[in-house]
Amino acid sequence: MFDSIDEVLAGLHAQNYIADRALSTSVFLSLRLKNRFCWNARPGGED
């Protein structure tokens, strides 16, 4: 599990996701609140 928003951001970048701090914050809070975030796109924006 991630301990900070910066760790989430680094993890997303490591998987080739184009992410900013706002997205990383949403993912971090979703994980902390035990809600699952719905991913609708592949890494890098490819379909």
Backbone as XML, in Angstrom:
<?xml version="1.0"?>
<chain id="A" units="angstrom">
  <residue number="1" name="MET">
    <atom name="N" x="0.847" y="-1.180" z="0.000"/>
    <atom name="CA" x="0.000" y="0.000" z="0.000"/>
    <atom name="C" x="0.888" y="1.237" z="0.000"/>
  </residue>
  <residue number="2" name="PHE">
    <atom name="N" x="0.385" y="2.282" z="-0.546"/>
    <atom name="CA" x="1.127" y="3.534" z="-0.639"/>
    <atom name="C" x="0.968" y="4.350" z="0.636"/>
  </residue>
  <residue number="3" name="ASP">
    <atom name="N" x="2.060" y="4.964" z="1.069"/>
    <atom name="CA" x="2.039" y="5.772" z="2.283"/>
    <atom name="C" x="1.913" y="7.262" z="2.005"/>
  </residue>
  <residue number="4" name="SER">
    <atom name="N" x="2.024" y="7.651" z="0.737"/>
    <atom name="CA" x="1.926" y="9.073" z="0.406"/>
    <atom name="C" x="1.460" y="9.250" z="-1.031"/>
  </residue>
  <residue number="5" name="ILE">
    <atom name="N" x="1.016" y="10.445" z="-1.324"/>
    <atom name="CA" x="0.592" y="10.785" z="-2.677"/>
    <atom name="C" x="1.777" y="10.698" z="-3.631"/>
  </residue>
  <residue number="6" name="ASP">
    <atom name="N" x="2.945" y="11.116" z="-3.153"/>
    <atom name="CA" x="4.140" y="11.047" z="-3.999"/>
    <atom name="C" x="4.482" y="9.611" z="-4.374"/>
  </residue>
  <residue number="7" name="GLU">
    <atom name="N" x="4.256" y="8.662" z="-3.474"/>
    <atom name="CA" x="4.499" y="7.250" z="-3.789"/>
    <atom name="C" x="3.513" y="6.758" z="-4.848"/>
  </residue>
  <residue number="8" name="VAL">
    <atom name="N" x="2.271" y="7.206" z="-4.759"/>
    <atom name="CA" x="1.280" y="6.844" z="-5.773"/>
    <atom name="C" x="1.712" y="7.394" z="-7.128"/>
  </residue>
  <residue number="9" name="LEU">
    <atom name="N" x="2.125" y="8.648" z="-7.161"/>
    <atom name="CA" x="2.563" y="9.275" z="-8.401"/>
    <atom name="C" x="3.749" y="8.531" z="-9.008"/>
  </residue>
  <residue number="10" name="ALA">
    <atom name="N" x="4.707" y="8.177" z="-8.187"/>
    <atom name="CA" x="5.869" y="7.423" z="-8.664"/>
    <atom name="C" x="5.445" y="6.042" z="-9.177"/>
  </residue>
  <residue number="11" name="GLY">
    <atom name="N" x="4.531" y="5.401" z="-8.473"/>
    <atom name="CA" x="4.044" y="4.094" z="-8.902"/>
    <atom name="C" x="3.303" y="4.152" z="-10.228"/>
  </residue>
  <residue number="12" name="LEU">
    <atom name="N" x="2.502" y="5.182" z="-10.416"/>
    <atom name="CA" x="1.793" y="5.345" z="-11.688"/>
    <atom name="C" x="2.776" y="5.602" z="-12.828"/>
  </residue>
  <residue number="13" name="HIS">
    <atom name="N" x="3.746" y="6.458" z="-12.580"/>
    <atom name="CA" x="4.753" y="6.720" z="-13.615"/>
    <atom name="C" x="5.561" y="5.464" z="-13.929"/>
  </residue>
  <residue number="14" name="ALA">
    <atom name="N" x="5.847" y="4.652" z="-12.929"/>
    <atom name="CA" x="6.600" y="3.408" z="-13.145"/>
    <atom name="C" x="5.838" y="2.440" z="-14.045"/>
  </residue>
  <residue number="15" name="GLN">
    <atom name="N" x="4.505" y="2.563" z="-14.067"/>
    <atom name="CA" x="3.684" y="1.700" z="-14.923"/>
    <atom name="C" x="3.286" y="2.397" z="-16.223"/>
  </residue>
  <residue number="16" name="ASN">
    <atom name="N" x="3.967" y="3.505" z="-16.521"/>
    <atom name="CA" x="3.754" y="4.267" z="-17.762"/>
    <atom name="C" x="2.408" y="4.966" z="-17.852"/>
  </residue>
  <residue number="17" name="TYR">
    <atom name="N" x="1.793" y="5.265" z="-16.714"/>
    <atom name="CA" x="0.586" y="6.086" z="-16.715"/>
    <atom name="C" x="0.985" y="7.549" z="-16.765"/>
  </residue>
  <residue number="18" name="ILE">
    <atom name="N" x="0.222" y="8.335" z="-17.520"/>
    <atom name="CA" x="0.414" y="9.776" z="-17.525"/>
    <atom name="C" x="-0.450" y="10.302" z="-16.389"/>
  </residue>
  <residue number="19" name="ALA">
    <atom name="N" x="0.186" y="10.710" z="-15.310"/>
    <atom name="CA" x="-0.546" y="11.103" z="-14.109"/>
    <atom name="C" x="0.006" y="12.406" z="-13.563"/>
  </residue>
  <residue number="20" name="ASP">
    <atom name="N" x="-0.876" y="13.166" z="-12.934"/>
    <atom name="CA" x="-0.455" y="14.378" z="-12.244"/>
    <atom name="C" x="-0.803" y="14.232" z="-10.762"/>
  </residue>
  <residue number="21" name="ARG">
    <atom name="N" x="-0.523" y="15.275" z="-10.007"/>
    <atom name="CA" x="-0.758" y="15.216" z="-8.569"/>
    <atom name="C" x="-2.247" y="15.063" z="-8.244"/>
  </residue>
  <residue number="22" name="ALA">
    <atom name="N" x="-3.114" y="15.675" z="-9.033"/>
    <atom name="CA" x="-4.554" y="15.572" z="-8.782"/>
    <atom name="C" x="-5.038" y="14.127" z="-8.914"/>
  </residue>
  <residue number="23" name="LEU">
    <atom name="N" x="-4.616" y="13.448" z="-9.972"/>
    <atom name="CA" x="-4.995" y="12.047" z="-10.152"/>
    <atom name="C" x="-4.409" y="11.188" z="-9.038"/>
  </residue>
  <residue number="24" name="SER">
    <atom name="N" x="-3.147" y="11.436" z="-8.706"/>
    <atom name="CA" x="-2.495" y="10.668" z="-7.643"/>
    <atom name="C" x="-3.191" y="10.865" z="-6.307"/>
  </residue>
  <residue number="25" name="THR">
    <atom name="N" x="-3.664" y="12.070" z="-6.054"/>
    <atom name="CA" x="-4.403" y="12.347" z="-4.822"/>
    <atom name="C" x="-5.705" y="11.567" z="-4.806"/>
  </residue>
  <residue number="26" name="SER">
    <atom name="N" x="-6.408" y="11.536" z="-5.928"/>
    <atom name="CA" x="-7.667" y="10.783" z="-6.021"/>
    <atom name="C" x="-7.443" y="9.296" z="-5.780"/>
  </residue>
  <residue number="27" name="VAL">
    <atom name="N" x="-6.414" y="8.760" z="-6.387"/>
    <atom name="CA" x="-6.108" y="7.337" z="-6.200"/>
    <atom name="C" x="-5.732" y="7.067" z="-4.743"/>
  </residue>
  <residue number="28" name="PHE">
    <atom name="N" x="-4.879" y="7.907" z="-4.173"/>
    <atom name="CA" x="-4.448" y="7.741" z="-2.786"/>
    <atom name="C" x="-5.647" y="7.750" z="-1.841"/>
  </residue>
  <residue number="29" name="LEU">
    <atom name="N" x="-6.535" y="8.725" z="-1.992"/>
    <atom name="CA" x="-7.702" y="8.811" z="-1.112"/>
    <atom name="C" x="-8.651" y="7.651" z="-1.331"/>
  </residue>
  <residue number="30" name="SER">
    <atom name="N" x="-8.800" y="7.230" z="-2.572"/>
    <atom name="CA" x="-9.651" y="6.085" z="-2.872"/>
    <atom name="C" x="-9.146" y="4.827" z="-2.173"/>
  </residue>
  <residue number="31" name="LEU">
    <atom name="N" x="-7.834" y="4.627" z="-2.227"/>
    <atom name="CA" x="-7.255" y="3.459" z="-1.557"/>
    <atom name="C" x="-7.388" y="3.573" z="-0.039"/>
  </residue>
  <residue number="32" name="ARG">
    <atom name="N" x="-7.165" y="4.742" z="0.488"/>
    <atom name="CA" x="-7.276" y="4.946" z="1.938"/>
    <atom name="C" x="-8.701" y="4.768" z="2.438"/>
  </residue>
  <residue number="33" name="LEU">
    <atom name="N" x="-9.668" y="5.179" z="1.621"/>
    <atom name="CA" x="-11.072" y="5.089" z="2.010"/>
    <atom name="C" x="-11.702" y="3.760" z="1.611"/>
  </residue>
  <residue number="34" name="LYS">
    <atom name="N" x="-10.879" y="2.866" z="1.051"/>
    <atom name="CA" x="-11.293" y="1.522" z="0.647"/>
    <atom name="C" x="-12.280" y="1.524" z="-0.523"/>
  </residue>
  <residue number="35" name="ASN">
    <atom name="N" x="-12.295" y="2.592" z="-1.305"/>
    <atom name="CA" x="-13.099" y="2.631" z="-2.529"/>
    <atom name="C" x="-12.184" y="2.327" z="-3.695"/>
  </residue>
  <residue number="36" name="ARG">
    <atom name="N" x="-12.670" y="1.613" z="-4.652"/>
    <atom name="CA" x="-11.850" y="1.267" z="-5.800"/>
    <atom name="C" x="-12.044" y="2.293" z="-6.898"/>
  </residue>
  <residue number="37" name="PHE">
    <atom name="N" x="-10.942" y="2.647" z="-7.512"/>
    <atom name="CA" x="-10.936" y="3.633" z="-8.591"/>
    <atom name="C" x="-11.104" y="2.894" z="-9.902"/>
  </residue>
  <residue number="38" name="CYS">
    <atom name="N" x="-11.956" y="3.365" z="-10.755"/>
    <atom name="CA" x="-12.236" y="2.711" z="-12.032"/>
    <atom name="C" x="-11.283" y="3.210" z="-13.108"/>
  </residue>
  <residue number="39" name="TRP">
    <atom name="N" x="-10.509" y="2.305" z="-13.686"/>
    <atom name="CA" x="-9.599" y="2.671" z="-14.768"/>
    <atom name="C" x="-10.284" y="2.365" z="-16.084"/>
  </residue>
  <residue number="40" name="ASN">
    <atom name="N" x="-10.354" y="3.345" z="-16.950"/>
    <atom name="CA" x="-11.015" y="3.158" z="-18.233"/>
    <atom name="C" x="-10.066" y="3.219" z="-19.421"/>
  </residue>
  <residue number="41" name="ALA">
    <atom name="N" x="-8.806" y="3.476" z="-19.187"/>
    <atom name="CA" x="-7.855" y="3.608" z="-20.297"/>
    <atom name="C" x="-6.585" y="2.838" z="-19.989"/>
  </residue>
  <residue number="42" name="ARG">
    <atom name="N" x="-5.882" y="2.495" z="-21.030"/>
    <atom name="CA" x="-4.604" y="1.809" z="-20.874"/>
    <atom name="C" x="-3.494" y="2.830" z="-20.589"/>
  </residue>
  <residue number="43" name="PRO">
    <atom name="N" x="-2.388" y="2.387" z="-20.015"/>
    <atom name="CA" x="-1.264" y="3.311" z="-19.775"/>
    <atom name="C" x="-0.832" y="4.000" z="-21.064"/>
  </residue>
  <residue number="44" name="GLY">
    <atom name="N" x="-0.511" y="5.265" z="-20.972"/>
    <atom name="CA" x="-0.034" y="6.002" z="-22.125"/>
    <atom name="C" x="-1.126" y="6.515" z="-23.043"/>
  </residue>
  <residue number="45" name="GLY">
    <atom name="N" x="-2.381" y="6.262" z="-22.695"/>
    <atom name="CA" x="-3.497" y="6.763" z="-23.483"/>
    <atom name="C" x="-3.813" y="5.971" z="-24.739"/>
  </residue>
  <residue number="46" name="GLU">
    <atom name="N" x="-3.190" y="4.802" z="-24.890"/>
    <atom name="CA" x="-3.467" y="3.975" z="-26.063"/>
    <atom name="C" x="-4.743" y="3.169" z="-25.863"/>
  </residue>
  <residue number="47" name="ASP">
    <atom name="N" x="-5.485" y="2.946" z="-26.930"/>
    <atom name="CA" x="-6.707" y="2.144" z="-26.846"/>
    <atom name="C" x="-6.477" y="0.709" z="-27.191"/>
  </residue>
</chain>
